[in-house]
Amino acid sequence: MNSFKQSNIFKLVISFVIVFAIGILWSLVTSPALDKWYLTIAKPSWTPAGWGFPVVWNTLYALMSISLFSVLKEKFSNKNIKFALTIFAIQLILNLIWSVIFFGLHSIIERIKSYSSALDIYIDKYNSVL
């Protein structure tokens, strides 16, 4: 195996490790709240069945890992790559913060505020690149 392929395999593994590490942290925060709090709150009738969440989250985290890999394999000197990594890091951190706020602190209002903050950060970063 040549060094280019080894480098890409390493970047792919690192991408999965980073993203799924956040997923593990997410599950540590949410697991205690699922039985004690989340199951007791009022939810709309269209809320997905409980078995669907692990399927969707694992698929989402796998796709996020592949997205990170597709950026990591590019040259870091490119301004767009730095921007993409910044946005990716921000959304990954906000994803974890959302879990802590919603499941850890049981605060739906704070969850809405965190989404608003994420949108503000994205718009500011996007405008600075243009």
VOTI-47517 format. One record per residue (C-alpha): residue number from 1; residue in three letters; x negated, y negated, z. Coordinates in pm, whole numbers. Layout:
SITE:NUM:Ala:X:Y:Z
...
This chain:
SITE:1:Met:0:0:0
SITE:2:Asn:-151:-333:-97
SITE:3:Ser:-180:-626:143
SITE:4:Phe:103:-820:-23
SITE:5:Lys:348:-541:45
SITE:6:Gln:215:-490:398
SITE:7:Ser:257:-861:462
SITE:8:Asn:616:-853:340
SITE:9:Ile:698:-545:547
SITE:10:Phe:555:-720:854
SITE:11:Lys:763:-1031:782
SITE:12:Leu:1075:-820:735
SITE:13:Val:1019:-639:1065
SITE:14:Ile:949:-969:1245
SITE:15:Ser:1268:-1115:1096
SITE:16:Phe:1477:-828:1232
SITE:17:Val:1302:-839:1571
SITE:18:Ile:1361:-1213:1614
SITE:19:Val:1726:-1208:1512
SITE:20:Phe:1822:-889:1694
SITE:21:Ala:1640:-1010:2009
SITE:22:Ile:1884:-1301:2011
SITE:23:Gly:2163:-1048:1957
SITE:24:Ile:2047:-849:2259
SITE:25:Leu:2039:-1165:2470
SITE:26:Trp:2388:-1242:2340
SITE:27:Ser:2514:-900:2447
SITE:28:Leu:2360:-937:2793
SITE:29:Val:2554:-1260:2840
SITE:30:Thr:2881:-1139:2690
SITE:31:Ser:2908:-784:2823
SITE:32:Pro:2994:-874:3183
SITE:33:Ala:3252:-1130:3068
SITE:34:Leu:3432:-898:2826
SITE:35:Asp:3605:-683:3086
SITE:36:Lys:3644:-944:3357
SITE:37:Trp:3740:-1254:3163
SITE:38:Tyr:3781:-1222:2786
SITE:39:Leu:4037:-942:2801
SITE:40:Thr:4252:-1149:3038
SITE:41:Ile:4270:-1475:2840
SITE:42:Ala:4555:-1548:2601
SITE:43:Lys:4454:-1478:2241
SITE:44:Pro:4646:-1515:1915
SITE:45:Ser:4804:-1208:1758
SITE:46:Trp:4552:-1216:1473
SITE:47:Thr:4255:-1162:1706
SITE:48:Pro:4057:-867:1565
SITE:49:Ala:4051:-533:1746
SITE:50:Gly:3769:-487:1996
SITE:51:Trp:3591:-222:1789
SITE:52:Gly:3548:-472:1504
SITE:53:Phe:3325:-712:1692
SITE:54:Pro:3016:-487:1714
SITE:55:Val:3051:-400:1345
SITE:56:Val:3081:-763:1240
SITE:57:Trp:2806:-890:1471
SITE:58:Asn:2557:-622:1366
SITE:59:Thr:2632:-691:1000
SITE:60:Leu:2596:-1064:1060
SITE:61:Tyr:2264:-1019:1241
SITE:62:Ala:2131:-790:967
SITE:63:Leu:2223:-1050:703
SITE:64:Met:2066:-1326:912
SITE:65:Ser:1749:-1115:937
SITE:66:Ile:1737:-1072:561
SITE:67:Ser:1792:-1447:520
SITE:68:Leu:1504:-1522:754
SITE:69:Phe:1282:-1277:567
SITE:70:Ser:1367:-1438:233
SITE:71:Val:1243:-1769:373
SITE:72:Leu:938:-1629:555
SITE:73:Lys:798:-1467:243
SITE:74:Glu:771:-1808:74
SITE:75:Lys:483:-2054:121
SITE:76:Phe:515:-2275:426
SITE:77:Ser:379:-2580:245
SITE:78:Asn:710:-2624:65
SITE:79:Lys:922:-2892:237
SITE:80:Asn:1242:-2701:165
SITE:81:Ile:1104:-2391:340
SITE:82:Lys:1025:-2593:653
SITE:83:Phe:1375:-2740:640
SITE:84:Ala:1532:-2395:597
SITE:85:Leu:1336:-2257:893
SITE:86:Thr:1436:-2555:1107
SITE:87:Ile:1804:-2512:1025
SITE:88:Phe:1779:-2136:1079
SITE:89:Ala:1618:-2184:1421
SITE:90:Ile:1880:-2442:1520
SITE:91:Gln:2172:-2216:1424
SITE:92:Leu:2014:-1918:1600
SITE:93:Ile:1966:-2118:1920
SITE:94:Leu:2317:-2262:1897
SITE:95:Asn:2452:-1911:1847
SITE:96:Leu:2296:-1806:2176
SITE:97:Ile:2409:-2126:2350
SITE:98:Trp:2764:-2068:2224
SITE:99:Ser:2763:-1723:2383
SITE:100:Val:2636:-1859:2714
SITE:101:Ile:2894:-2139:2715
SITE:102:Phe:3193:-1932:2603
SITE:103:Phe:3130:-1596:2770
SITE:104:Gly:2894:-1694:3051
SITE:105:Leu:3060:-2016:3162
SITE:106:His:3408:-1933:3024
SITE:107:Ser:3437:-2277:2872
SITE:108:Ile:3632:-2305:2549
SITE:109:Ile:3612:-2687:2542
SITE:110:Glu:3231:-2677:2570
SITE:111:Arg:3229:-2426:2284
SITE:112:Ile:3406:-2678:2062
SITE:113:Lys:3157:-2946:2164
SITE:114:Ser:2865:-2716:2078
SITE:115:Tyr:3007:-2663:1727
SITE:116:Ser:3039:-3038:1688
SITE:117:Ser:2677:-3083:1797
SITE:118:Ala:2563:-2816:1551
SITE:119:Leu:2742:-2992:1268
SITE:120:Asp:2589:-3328:1366
SITE:121:Ile:2239:-3179:1375
SITE:122:Tyr:2286:-3012:1038
SITE:123:Ile:2414:-3332:874
SITE:124:Asp:2125:-3536:1019
SITE:125:Lys:1865:-3282:901
SITE:126:Tyr:2028:-3246:559
SITE:127:Asn:2037:-3622:506
SITE:128:Ser:1670:-3656:604
SITE:129:Val:1569:-3408:331
SITE:130:Leu:1767:-3587:62
